[in-house]
Amino acid sequence: MTHIPGTGHANRTRSIVKTLTWRTIATTDTILIAWLLTNDLKIGLGIASIEVVTKMFLYYFHERAWSWSDWGLEDVEPIDPSSIPAIQQT
């Protein structure tokens, strides 16, 4: 699926980048929480090494499923550049 301006749809590359950036944040959070709860960094890293893989796939497919839905998206009217005062030709 390609991005069509005004439709709110995203392409697969965007979904992959969003997946990777979110997993970086979420996995760091998992490591810190597991480390704080167990007082053992190895356990925190072990838990995170499992969840990073499973949740990355879950998030990606969740993101792709949402990209097929128009629910909650609003249509955007195209803007005529000549209607913008700074662009109007004199």
Sequence and secondary structure as in RCSB ss.txt:
>XXXX:A:sequence
MTHIPGTGHANRTRSIVKTLTWRTIATTDTILIAWLLTNDLKIGLGIASIEVVTKMFLYYFHERAWSWSDWGLED
VEPIDPSSIPAIQQT
>XXXX:A:secstr
    TTT    HHHHHHHHHHHHHHHHHHHHHHHHHHHS HHHHHHHHHHHHHHHHHHHHHHHHHHHT  TT   
     GGGSTTT   
